[in-house]
Amino acid sequence: MVMPRIFDTRACELGEGALWHPLRQQFFWFDILGRKLLSRSGHLPGVWHFDRMASAAGWLDAERLLLATETGLAILDLPSGRLTNHWTFPSADAALRSNDGRADRRHGFWFSTMGKRAQPGAGAIYRYFQGEVRQLFNGLTIPNSICFSPEGEHAYFSDTARHIVWRQALDADGWPIGRQEVFLDLTAEALNPDGAVVDSAGGLWCAHWGAGAVMRYGPDARRTHTFPTGAAHVSCPAFGRRDLRCLLLTTAREGLSDPDPVQGMTYLLNAPIRGLPEPRVIL
């Protein structure tokens, strides 16, 4: 069995938001609780520190990322490290923070919020598209697994606390139509779906918090692959590199009473199926 290998030894308290930037040919990921963005280009590590929690990003161009943060959306200028507010939540709530997020196939950006103490039902999912932000779903506890089918006709999302991944039909502009349907009910296996990404064959790769693995499910929801890691909490995958066959996996130390050194490190897996390019976000 192919096993993930350690890509970056800097341990994250809560690694999340893995992203491959196609123009820079560079992986990025967040340590949410550490309030920083991490990266590695060749053997050179990079880090950007923030004054707030940030958790997910979409790429705008070669030098800018759109970030989901606890106060709203912000634009990060990578060369200078300057963070500029782009959209702020209308009513500030210090009990909430951002969580999962990903660009959709129509160049919008989906992002989620949740309680800083995972308060039941406090979470929601939003979409930014052509300058507009709409709340799409609410009443979630830990909204995760935001990703999109290859042609963009469906979105996926989960509530980790409920062990469920849903599939949602989308219209031609990428907005939800009709009601979501259960794609995976993982209650019986006590699996906790965290971040997810879709490959070129329409399979969903889902990181499972607490299970120490990333698992692939085909478009028919049948599990096809399981790849264990050395870390207990696997949190978010992202395809990258030139052939899009490398899968970056973030992990976390959060909640572990006596974590060994590999917990929270970032891993790289040679995937048997090619991924999809990460779409650009258009402001």
N, C-alpha and C positions, 0 to 999 in steps of 0.2 A: 504493500500500500504506500502511495505517495504521502509523505508527512510534511506539514508546514515547517519551515525553518525560521529561525529568528532573523528579522530584518533590521530591527532597531532595539537596542538594549535599554533605552530610557524608559523606565517603568512609569506608566500612567495610572493615576488614581482612578480615573474613569475615561479610558480611551474611547473615542467615538468619531463619527463623521468622516470616515475614510473617503478620499477623493483622489482620482488621477487627473492631473491637468494635462490635456493633450498637447497644448502649445509649448509648455515648459518641460514636458516629458518628466513629470515629477509627481510623487505621491505626497499628499497632505493628510493630516489627521489631527484631532483635537484631544486634549486632556481637559474635559469640561470642568472638573473640580479644581484643576490646577490653573485654570483661566489662561490657557495658552494653546497655540497652534504649532504643530511640529511638522517637520519635513526632512527628507533626505535626498540629496542629489549626488549620485555616486557615493563617495565615502564621506561627503560633507553634510553634517547635520545642520538643520535650521530650526529656529524657534522664534515665535512672536508672542509677546506677553500682552494681556488685556486687563482693563479695569473692570471687567464684567465676565460672566460666564458666556461662552460661545460654544456651539456644538455641531454645526453643519455648515456646508458651503457649496456654492455653485460658482463656476468660473465665468468671468465676464470678458476678459481679454488676457493678454500675456502678463499683465502686471496687477490685475485687480480680481478680488474674489468678493462675492456677496455672501455675507455671514448671517446665520440665524443666531441671535443672542438673547439674553434674558430680558432685554428692553425692546427688542424688535429686530429689524434688519439693518445691517451696517455694511459699508463698503471698505474693504481692507486694501490699501495700497501696499503691495508686497515690498517694493524697494525701500520705502521710507518707514513702513510699519504703522502709518497713520490710519486710524479707524474713524470713519465719518458716518454719522447716523443717516440712514436713507428712509426708513419708515419706523415709527415708534408706536407701540401699543397705545390705543386711545386712553385706556385707564391702567395706570401702573399698578402692578401687584407684586410686591416683594416676595411673596410666597411661591411665585412661579419662576420657571426658567425654560429656555428652549431645550429641545431634545433632538429628535431625528430630523432629517431633511435630505432632499435630493431634487435635482433639476428634472423636469418632465420632457417628453418628446416634442412639445410645442414651445419649448424655451421658457416656460414658467418655472417657478420654484415652490415646492411644497415644503412646509416645515411644521414642527409640532411643538407644543408646550406641555409642561406637566408640573405638578407640585414638587418643590424642593425636597419634601419629605414623602413624595409619592402619595399624596392625599387622594383617596378614592374619588374618581369622577372629576378631578380638577383639570384634566388634560384636554387638549383640542388639537385639531389639524387645520392649517391655513394654506392658502395658495396665493402667491404673488404672480400676477400676469399683466403685462402691459401697463404697469404703474398702479394696478389695483390689487388690494388684498381682501380676500373673502375668507371667513371661517367656513370650513367644509363639514367638519364633524366635531362634536363635543361629547362630554360625559365619559371620556376615556381616562384611564389612570396612568398608564405608561405607553403613550403612542409611539410606535416604532415601525420598522419594516417598510418604510415608504420607498417604493420602486415602481417601475413601469414596464409593461409588455413591449416587445420589440417595435411594434408599429404604433404604440401609444394609445391603443383602444381600451386598455384597462390599466388601472392603478391597483397596487397592493398596499395594505397597511395592517398593523396589528395593534392589539392591546396586550402587552407582555403579561400584565397581571391576570388577564382572562385566558391566556394560552391560545388565543385565536388570531389567525391571519385572514383578513377579508380581501375579496376582489371586487373592484368597483368599475363599472362601465363608464367610459368618458365620451363626450361629444367631440366634434371636429376641432373645437378650440381647447380641448383638454379639461373641460369642466365635468363634474360628475352628473350622470343621468340615471334615473331609477335608483333602486335601493342596492346597497352592497350585499354580496353573498358570501357565506363562509367558504373560504378556500381550504384552510387547514384548521381543524380542531385538535389541538395537541394536549387537551386536558388529561386524557387517559395515560399519556406518557409523561405527564408533568414536565413538559418542555416549555421553556420561556423564550418565545421568539423575540429577538432583538433586531438589529439592523439587517437589511436584506438588499440584494441586487439581482437583476435578471440577466441571463446570458443570451447569446445569439440564437439558441434553440428554444428560447422561451422558458427555460428552467429558472426557478427561483432558488437562490442560494441564501439561506437564512442562518445567521449566527444565533446560537442558543445560549443564553445567559445561564451559568451554573452547570451546563452539561459539558463544557470543555471542548466544543466541536462546532463546525459549520456543516450544514446539511443541505443537499440539493434536492428539490422537488420538481418533477416534470410538470408540464402544463396541465396534466391530468391529476395533479396533486399527489402522485405516488413518489415516495422517496427513492432516489436513484443512487445517491452517494452520501457517505458520512466521512468526514475528515477530522479526527481528533487533534487537539493541540496540547501543548504542555501547560496551558493556562486554563483555570476553571471558568472564568467569565469571558467568553468570546462575545464581542459586542457589535462589530460592524465590518462588512466586507466591501471591497471595491476592486474591480478589474482594472489592470493597467499594463504598462510596458508597451512596446511597439506592436507586438502581436496580440495584445489583450488576453493573454493566457496566464498572466500572473494575478493572483488574488491576494490583496493586502487584507490582513485581519487585525483589527484592534482588539485589545483585551483590557481588563480592569483589575485593580486591587481592592476596589470598594467592597466592603462587607466581609472581607476575609480576615479572620482573627489573627493569623500568623502566616502571612503570605511569604512564599519562598521567592527568590530573586526573579524567576521567569514570569511571575504574575504581573500583568500590566505591560509586558513587553509587546512589541508589534511584530507580526509574523507575515511570511510570504509563502504562498502555496502555488505550485505549478498545476494549473487546472486542466482537466481533460477536455474541456469545452471552452471555446473562445467567448470572451465577453463582448460587450457593446460599448461604443464610444460614449463618454459622458457628454450630454448636450450642453451647449452654452446657454447661460441665462441672458436674456435680452431685457434691459431695463425699459 
